[in-house]
C-alpha cells in the first residue's frame, strides 16, 4: 500500500470512528451555533447603522424638496412681478444658500452583503459626511445616536474563527500520538502499518476539516438565508473560506509539531494553550507596539485643537485685507460690482475666508493622514509575523470593513468635495442661480473591482499557507524519525 493510499485509508477509518463520537459533533454544533449568533449579532448592529443612515438620507430628501419648492415659488413670484430672475442674496435659488448646510448632501459608505463576517472599522467610522462649501467651519460628520454604537461588542464571525476555532482544534488534536502512547496501543498501530505522520497529522486533518466545515457551512447558509448570496458576495466569501482553511491548517501544523515533541496528552494541551496565548495576544500586541513606536499617530484631540486654532486665525483677518486679496486674484470681478456694506460683498468675504480656512486645515489634516498612512503600510508588512492579523486582513476584506476600503471611500469623498466646491464657488462668485437641485453634484461610492483589491488578502492567505506547510513539514520530519 502506498503512503498516500494509507493516509486516505486512515482518514476514512478516522472519519467512521469520529462519526460515532458525540463530543466532536457537540463541539462542531457549538461552533456552528456561535457562528450563527455572531452573524446575527453583527447583522443587528449593521441594521441599526443602516437605519440611522436612512434617517440622514430621508432628512436630506425632505430638506432638498423644501428648497426646491421655495425656489419654484420664488421664481413664479419674480415672473409675476416682471422682475429679473437673478437671485437675491440668501434667496432660495442662490448658490450661497444651496451650497451651504441647508442644501448639503450626505456622503455615505454602503455595507457589503458579507458585512456580518467582521465589524472591522465599521463601528469606528461616522455614519456620513455632509458636503457643503462651509464645512471648513467645523467637521460636519454625523456620529452615531449613542456612544454605545461606537463601542459595539465585537462578537462577530471573525472572533469565532480567529479565537474559538483554534481552541477547538487544540482540544481535539492535542496528543494524537501521545494518547496512543499512554494507552499502550502504538504497537497495534505499527502492526497495521500506521506511522506517526498518519496518526499525528491524518487524524488532525479529519477533525480540523469537520470543525472548519461547521463554521463555513453556517456562514454560507446564513448568507443564503439573508438573500444576499450573489456572485459578488460569494466571491468575497470564497476568499474568506480560503483564508480560514489556511488558518486552521496552521493550527493543525502547530499541534502536530507539539505532539512530536511532548510525550503526554496533558503536556500537549498545556503547550497548545500557551501557543494560543502567544499567537493570539502576544504577537499582535508586539506588532502594534512596533507600529506605535516607529510611526506614532497624534490623537484626534490634538488635530481638533489645531483645526480650531486655524479657524480662529482665519476669522481674525480684517475685511479689507481679505477682499483686497480676493479682487486681486479674481480680475474678472470688478471691486465696484458690490457696494461696500452690502450683503453680496459680505458673502464674497465669507466665501474667501472659507477658502483660506480650507487651505490651512488641509495642511493640518494631510499631515495626520500621511502619518496614519505610513503606520498602515508598516502594519501591512509586519502583519506576516502574526497569523491572527493575517486572518483579520482576509476577513475584513471579505466583509468590506477593511481599512483600504475606507481609504478608498475617503479618496472618492475628497474628489467629490473638490467637484462640489468647483460647482458652487463659481456660481456664488458669478451669482448664477440654481433652478433645479437635480443638477447639483450627488455622491455615489464606486465600489472597486474585486481583482483590484485582492492582492493584499491573497498575500495574507499565502503567508498563512506558507506557515501551515512549514509546520506540517516540520512535524512530518519529526514523526518520520520517531518510530512508533
C-alpha positions as CSV (number, residue, x, y, z in Angstrom):
1,X,0.0,0.0,0.0
2,X,1.4,3.4,-1.0
3,X,1.8,6.1,1.6
4,X,-0.9,8.2,0.1
5,X,-3.3,5.3,0.0
6,X,-2.5,4.6,3.6
7,X,-3.2,8.1,4.6
8,X,-6.5,8.1,2.8
9,X,-7.5,4.8,4.4
10,X,-6.6,6.2,7.8
11,X,-8.7,9.3,7.2
12,X,-11.7,7.2,6.2
13,X,-11.3,5.0,9.2
14,X,-10.9,8.0,11.5
15,X,-14.0,9.5,9.9
16,X,-16.0,6.4,10.8
17,X,-14.8,6.4,14.4
18,X,-15.4,10.1,14.7
19,X,-18.9,9.7,13.3
20,X,-19.8,7.8,16.5
21,X,-18.0,10.3,18.7
22,X,-20.7,12.7,20.2
23,X,-18.0,15.0,21.6
24,X,-16.8,16.0,18.2
25,X,-20.3,16.7,16.9
26,X,-21.3,18.6,20.1
27,X,-18.2,20.8,19.6
28,X,-18.9,21.2,15.9
29,X,-22.5,22.2,16.5
30,X,-21.4,24.6,19.2
31,X,-19.1,26.3,16.7
32,X,-21.9,26.4,14.2
33,X,-24.2,27.9,16.8
34,X,-21.7,30.5,17.9
35,X,-21.1,31.4,14.2
36,X,-24.9,31.9,13.8
37,X,-25.2,34.0,16.9
38,X,-22.2,36.1,15.9
39,X,-23.6,36.6,12.4
40,X,-27.0,37.7,13.7
41,X,-25.5,39.9,16.4
42,X,-23.3,41.8,13.8
43,X,-26.3,42.0,11.5
44,X,-28.4,43.7,14.1
45,X,-25.7,46.3,14.6
46,X,-25.3,46.8,10.9
47,X,-29.1,47.1,10.5
48,X,-29.2,49.8,13.2
49,X,-26.4,51.7,11.4
50,X,-28.4,51.3,8.2
51,X,-31.5,52.7,9.8
52,X,-29.6,55.7,11.1
53,X,-28.1,56.3,7.7
54,X,-31.6,56.0,6.2
55,X,-32.7,58.8,8.6
56,X,-29.9,61.0,7.3
57,X,-30.8,60.4,3.7
58,X,-34.6,60.9,4.4
59,X,-33.9,64.2,6.1
60,X,-31.8,65.2,3.1
61,X,-34.6,64.4,0.7
62,X,-37.1,66.5,2.8
63,X,-34.7,69.3,3.1
64,X,-33.9,69.5,-0.6
65,X,-37.5,69.1,-1.5
66,X,-38.3,72.1,0.6
67,X,-35.6,74.2,-1.0
68,X,-36.8,73.2,-4.5
69,X,-40.4,74.1,-3.6
70,X,-39.3,77.6,-2.2
71,X,-37.2,78.1,-5.4
72,X,-40.1,77.4,-7.7
73,X,-42.4,79.7,-5.6
74,X,-39.7,82.5,-5.7
75,X,-39.3,82.1,-9.4
76,X,-43.0,82.3,-10.1
77,X,-43.3,85.4,-7.9
78,X,-40.5,87.2,-9.8
79,X,-42.1,86.3,-13.1
80,X,-45.5,87.5,-11.9
81,X,-44.0,90.9,-10.8
82,X,-42.0,91.2,-14.1
83,X,-38.7,91.3,-12.2
84,X,-35.4,89.7,-13.4
85,X,-34.6,86.2,-12.4
86,X,-31.2,87.0,-11.0
87,X,-31.2,85.7,-7.4
88,X,-31.2,87.8,-4.4
89,X,-28.6,87.1,-1.7
90,X,-29.7,84.2,0.6
91,X,-32.7,83.6,-1.7
92,X,-33.8,80.1,-2.2
93,X,-32.2,79.8,-5.7
94,X,-28.9,81.4,-4.6
95,X,-25.8,79.2,-4.7
96,X,-24.8,80.6,-1.3
97,X,-27.9,79.1,0.2
98,X,-27.9,75.8,-1.6
99,X,-24.2,75.2,-1.4
100,X,-24.2,75.6,2.4
101,X,-25.5,73.3,5.1
102,X,-29.1,73.8,4.1
103,X,-28.5,72.3,0.6
104,X,-25.7,69.9,1.6
105,X,-25.7,66.2,0.6
106,X,-24.6,63.3,2.8
107,X,-21.7,61.1,1.6
108,X,-22.1,57.5,3.0
109,X,-20.3,54.2,2.5
110,X,-22.8,51.3,1.9
111,X,-22.3,48.0,3.7
112,X,-21.5,44.8,1.7
113,X,-23.6,41.7,1.8
114,X,-20.8,40.0,3.6
115,X,-20.5,42.7,6.2
116,X,-21.6,40.4,9.1
117,X,-18.3,38.5,8.8
118,X,-16.4,41.2,10.7
119,X,-17.1,44.6,12.1
120,X,-13.5,45.8,11.3
121,X,-13.5,49.6,11.4
122,X,-17.2,49.9,10.7
123,X,-18.3,50.9,14.2
124,X,-15.4,53.4,14.4
125,X,-16.5,55.5,11.4
126,X,-19.1,58.2,11.2
127,X,-22.4,57.4,9.5
128,X,-21.8,60.1,6.9
129,X,-20.1,63.3,6.0
130,X,-22.1,66.3,4.8
131,X,-20.8,68.1,1.7
132,X,-21.1,71.9,1.9
133,X,-18.9,74.9,1.0
134,X,-18.8,76.0,4.6
135,X,-17.8,72.6,6.0
136,X,-14.4,74.0,7.0
137,X,-16.0,76.0,9.8
138,X,-16.4,72.7,11.6
139,X,-16.1,69.0,11.0
140,X,-19.7,68.2,9.8
141,X,-20.0,64.5,10.5
142,X,-23.0,62.5,11.6
143,X,-21.9,60.4,14.6
144,X,-24.0,57.5,15.9
145,X,-27.0,58.4,18.0
146,X,-25.5,56.7,21.0
147,X,-21.8,56.2,22.1
148,X,-22.7,52.5,22.6
149,X,-22.8,52.0,18.9
150,X,-19.2,53.2,18.7
151,X,-18.3,50.5,21.3
152,X,-20.2,47.7,19.7
153,X,-19.4,44.3,21.1
154,X,-17.1,42.7,18.6
155,X,-18.6,39.2,18.8
156,X,-18.6,38.6,15.1
157,X,-17.6,35.7,12.9
158,X,-14.1,36.9,12.9
159,X,-13.9,36.4,16.6
160,X,-15.3,32.8,16.4
161,X,-12.9,31.9,13.6
162,X,-9.8,33.6,15.0
163,X,-10.1,32.7,18.7
164,X,-12.6,29.9,19.3
165,X,-11.8,27.7,16.3
166,X,-8.1,27.3,17.4
167,X,-9.3,26.3,20.9
168,X,-11.4,23.6,19.4
169,X,-8.5,22.4,17.2
170,X,-6.2,22.3,20.3
171,X,-8.7,20.3,22.3
172,X,-9.4,17.7,19.5
173,X,-6.0,17.4,18.0
174,X,-3.8,17.5,21.2
175,X,-1.7,14.4,21.6
176,X,-3.0,12.2,18.8
177,X,0.2,10.1,19.1
178,X,0.8,10.8,22.8
179,X,-2.6,9.4,23.6
180,X,-1.8,6.1,21.8
181,X,1.5,6.0,23.6
182,X,-0.2,6.5,27.0
183,X,-2.8,3.7,26.2
184,X,0.0,1.4,25.0
185,X,-1.6,0.8,21.6
186,X,1.2,2.1,19.4
187,X,2.4,-1.5,18.7
188,X,-1.1,-2.3,17.4
189,X,-0.9,0.7,15.0
190,X,2.6,-0.4,14.0
191,X,1.3,-3.8,13.2
192,X,-1.3,-2.3,10.8
193,X,1.3,-0.3,9.0
194,X,0.5,3.1,10.6
195,X,3.1,5.7,11.1
196,X,3.5,8.8,13.2
197,X,2.6,11.0,10.2
198,X,-0.7,9.2,9.7
199,X,-1.6,9.3,13.4
200,X,-0.3,12.8,14.2
201,X,-1.4,14.5,11.0
202,X,-4.1,12.3,9.4
203,X,-6.3,12.3,12.5
204,X,-6.0,16.0,13.0
205,X,-6.7,16.6,9.3
206,X,-10.1,14.9,9.6
207,X,-11.1,16.6,12.9
208,X,-10.0,20.0,11.8
209,X,-11.8,19.6,8.5
210,X,-15.1,18.8,10.3
211,X,-14.7,21.8,12.5
212,X,-13.9,24.2,9.6
213,X,-16.8,22.7,7.7
214,X,-19.2,23.6,10.5
215,X,-18.1,27.2,10.5
216,X,-18.1,27.6,6.8
217,X,-21.4,25.9,6.1
218,X,-23.1,28.0,8.8
219,X,-21.7,31.3,7.4
220,X,-22.6,30.4,3.8
221,X,-26.1,29.2,4.8
222,X,-26.8,32.4,6.8
223,X,-25.8,34.5,3.8
224,X,-28.1,32.5,1.6
225,X,-31.0,32.8,4.0
226,X,-30.4,36.6,4.0
227,X,-30.9,36.5,0.3
228,X,-27.5,38.1,-0.5
229,X,-25.6,35.1,-1.8
230,X,-24.9,36.8,-5.2
231,X,-21.8,36.3,-7.3
232,X,-20.0,39.3,-5.8
233,X,-20.7,38.3,-2.2
234,X,-19.9,34.7,-2.9
235,X,-16.5,35.7,-4.4
236,X,-15.6,37.5,-1.2
237,X,-16.9,34.7,0.9
238,X,-14.8,32.3,-1.1
239,X,-11.7,34.3,-0.3
240,X,-12.6,34.2,3.4
241,X,-13.1,30.4,3.2
242,X,-9.6,30.0,1.6
243,X,-8.1,32.1,4.4
244,X,-9.9,30.2,7.1
245,X,-8.7,26.8,5.7
246,X,-5.1,28.1,5.7
247,X,-5.5,29.4,9.3
248,X,-6.9,26.1,10.5
249,X,-4.1,24.3,8.8
250,X,-1.6,26.5,10.6
251,X,-3.1,25.4,14.0
252,X,-3.2,21.8,12.8
253,X,0.5,22.0,12.0
254,X,1.3,23.7,15.3
255,X,-0.4,20.9,17.3
256,X,1.3,18.2,15.2
257,X,4.7,19.8,16.0
258,X,3.8,19.9,19.7
259,X,2.7,16.3,19.6
260,X,6.1,15.3,18.0
261,X,8.0,16.7,21.0
262,X,5.7,16.4,24.0
263,X,5.1,12.8,25.2
264,X,1.9,13.3,27.2
265,X,-1.6,14.5,26.4
266,X,-1.7,16.9,29.3
267,X,1.6,18.4,28.1
268,X,0.1,18.7,24.6
269,X,-2.9,20.6,25.9
270,X,-0.9,22.9,28.1
271,X,1.6,23.7,25.4
272,X,-1.2,24.3,22.9
273,X,-2.9,26.8,25.2
274,X,0.4,28.6,25.7
275,X,0.8,28.8,21.9
276,X,-2.8,30.1,21.7
277,X,-2.0,32.9,24.0
278,X,1.3,33.8,22.3
279,X,-0.2,33.7,18.8
280,X,-3.5,35.5,19.5
281,X,-2.4,38.0,22.1
282,X,1.3,38.5,22.5
283,X,2.3,38.7,18.8
284,X,-0.4,41.2,17.8
285,X,0.5,43.3,20.8
286,X,4.2,43.4,19.8
287,X,3.2,44.2,16.2
288,X,1.1,47.1,17.4
289,X,3.7,48.3,19.8
290,X,6.3,48.4,17.0
291,X,3.9,50.4,14.8
292,X,3.3,52.9,17.7
293,X,7.0,53.3,18.3
294,X,8.0,53.8,14.6
295,X,5.0,55.8,13.5
296,X,3.2,57.4,16.4
297,X,-0.1,59.0,15.3
298,X,-1.3,62.1,17.0
299,X,-4.6,62.0,18.8
300,X,-7.7,63.3,17.2
301,X,-7.9,65.8,20.1
302,X,-4.6,67.3,19.1
303,X,-5.7,67.6,15.4
304,X,-9.0,69.2,16.5
305,X,-7.1,71.7,18.6
306,X,-5.0,72.7,15.6
307,X,-8.2,72.9,13.5
308,X,-9.8,75.3,16.0
309,X,-6.6,77.4,16.1
310,X,-6.6,77.7,12.3
311,X,-10.3,78.6,12.4
312,X,-9.7,81.4,14.9
313,X,-6.6,82.8,13.0
314,X,-8.6,82.9,9.7
315,X,-11.6,84.7,11.1
316,X,-9.4,87.3,12.8
317,X,-8.3,88.7,9.4
318,X,-9.7,92.1,8.5
319,X,-12.4,92.6,5.9
320,X,-10.3,94.9,3.7
321,X,-7.3,92.6,3.8
322,X,-9.3,89.6,2.7
323,X,-11.3,91.5,0.0
324,X,-8.3,93.2,-1.5
325,X,-6.5,89.9,-1.9
326,X,-9.7,88.4,-3.4
327,X,-10.3,91.0,-6.0
328,X,-6.6,90.9,-6.9
329,X,-6.8,87.2,-7.6
330,X,-10.1,87.5,-9.5
331,X,-9.7,90.3,-12.0
332,X,-12.9,89.1,-13.8
333,X,-14.9,90.5,-10.9
334,X,-14.5,94.3,-10.6
335,X,-14.4,95.6,-7.0
336,X,-17.1,98.2,-7.9
337,X,-19.6,95.5,-8.6
338,X,-20.6,95.1,-5.0
339,X,-21.3,98.1,-2.8
340,X,-19.4,98.5,0.5
341,X,-21.5,97.2,3.4
342,X,-23.8,95.2,1.0
343,X,-24.7,91.6,1.7
344,X,-23.2,90.5,-1.6
345,X,-19.8,91.9,-0.6
346,X,-20.1,90.2,2.8
347,X,-20.9,86.9,1.0
348,X,-17.7,87.2,-1.0
349,X,-15.8,88.0,2.2
350,X,-17.2,84.9,3.9
351,X,-16.6,82.7,0.9
352,X,-13.0,83.8,0.7
353,X,-12.4,83.1,4.4
354,X,-13.7,79.6,3.8
355,X,-11.2,79.1,1.0
356,X,-8.4,80.3,3.3
357,X,-9.6,78.0,6.0
358,X,-9.7,75.1,3.6
359,X,-6.0,75.7,2.7
360,X,-4.9,75.8,6.3
361,X,-7.0,72.9,7.5
362,X,-5.9,70.7,4.6
363,X,-2.3,71.1,5.7
364,X,-3.2,70.0,9.2
365,X,-5.3,67.0,8.1
366,X,-2.8,65.9,5.4
367,X,0.0,65.7,8.0
368,X,-2.2,63.5,10.2
369,X,-3.2,61.3,7.3
370,X,0.3,60.9,6.0
371,X,1.5,59.6,9.4
372,X,-1.5,57.3,9.6
373,X,-0.8,56.0,6.1
374,X,2.8,55.3,7.0
375,X,1.6,53.4,10.0
376,X,-0.8,51.4,7.9
377,X,1.9,50.5,5.4
378,X,4.2,49.3,8.2
379,X,1.4,47.2,9.7
380,X,0.7,45.8,6.2
381,X,4.3,44.5,6.2
382,X,4.7,43.2,9.8
383,X,1.3,41.6,9.9
384,X,3.1,38.5,8.5
385,X,4.5,38.0,12.0
386,X,1.1,37.3,13.4
387,X,-1.3,34.7,11.9
388,X,-4.3,36.2,13.5
389,X,-3.6,39.6,11.9
390,X,-3.3,37.8,8.5
391,X,-6.7,36.2,9.1
392,X,-8.1,39.6,10.2
393,X,-6.8,41.1,6.9
394,X,-8.6,38.4,4.9
395,X,-11.9,38.5,6.9
396,X,-12.2,42.3,6.9
397,X,-11.5,42.4,3.2
398,X,-14.3,39.8,2.6
399,X,-16.6,41.8,4.9
400,X,-15.9,45.2,3.3
401,X,-14.8,46.6,6.6
402,X,-11.1,46.7,5.7
403,X,-9.1,49.9,6.2
404,X,-8.3,50.0,2.5
405,X,-12.0,50.3,1.6
406,X,-12.4,53.2,4.0
407,X,-9.3,54.8,2.5
408,X,-10.9,54.4,-1.0
409,X,-14.1,56.0,0.4
410,X,-12.0,58.9,1.8
411,X,-10.3,59.4,-1.6
412,X,-13.6,59.4,-3.5
413,X,-15.1,61.7,-0.9
414,X,-12.3,64.2,-1.3
415,X,-12.7,64.1,-5.1
416,X,-16.4,64.8,-4.7
417,X,-15.8,67.7,-2.4
418,X,-13.4,69.3,-4.9
419,X,-16.2,68.8,-7.5
420,X,-18.7,70.3,-5.1
421,X,-16.5,73.4,-4.5
422,X,-15.9,74.0,-8.2
423,X,-19.6,73.8,-8.9
424,X,-20.8,76.1,-6.1
425,X,-18.0,78.6,-5.7
426,X,-18.1,79.6,-9.3
427,X,-21.8,80.2,-9.1
428,X,-21.5,82.1,-5.8
429,X,-19.0,84.5,-7.3
430,X,-20.8,84.9,-10.6
431,X,-24.3,85.0,-8.9
432,X,-25.6,82.3,-11.2
433,X,-28.9,81.0,-9.9
434,X,-29.6,77.3,-9.4
435,X,-33.1,76.4,-10.7
436,X,-33.0,72.6,-10.5
437,X,-31.4,70.8,-7.5
438,X,-31.3,67.5,-9.5
439,X,-28.4,69.1,-11.5
440,X,-26.3,69.6,-8.4
441,X,-23.5,67.1,-7.6
442,X,-24.5,63.8,-5.9
443,X,-22.1,61.5,-4.3
444,X,-22.2,57.8,-5.2
445,X,-19.5,55.4,-3.9
446,X,-17.9,53.5,-6.8
447,X,-17.1,50.0,-5.5
448,X,-13.6,48.9,-6.7
449,X,-13.4,45.7,-8.7
450,X,-12.5,42.6,-6.6
451,X,-9.5,41.9,-8.8
452,X,-8.2,45.4,-7.9
453,X,-8.4,44.7,-4.1
454,X,-7.5,41.1,-3.9
455,X,-3.7,41.5,-3.8
456,X,-3.4,42.2,-0.1
457,X,-5.7,39.3,1.1
458,X,-4.0,37.0,-1.4
459,X,-0.6,37.7,0.2
460,X,-2.1,37.2,3.6
461,X,-3.5,33.9,2.5
462,X,-0.2,32.8,1.1
463,X,1.5,33.8,4.3
464,X,-0.8,31.6,6.3
465,X,-0.4,28.8,3.8
466,X,3.4,29.0,4.0
467,X,3.4,28.9,7.8
468,X,1.0,25.9,7.8
469,X,3.1,24.0,5.2
470,X,6.2,24.8,7.2
471,X,4.8,23.5,10.4
472,X,3.3,20.4,8.8
473,X,6.6,19.7,7.1
474,X,8.4,20.1,10.4
475,X,6.1,17.7,12.1
476,X,6.4,15.2,9.2
477,X,10.2,15.2,9.6
478,X,9.9,14.7,13.3
479,X,7.4,11.8,13.0
480,X,9.4,10.2,10.3
481,X,12.5,9.9,12.5
482,X,10.5,8.7,15.5
483,X,9.4,5.1,15.1
484,X,6.2,4.2,16.8
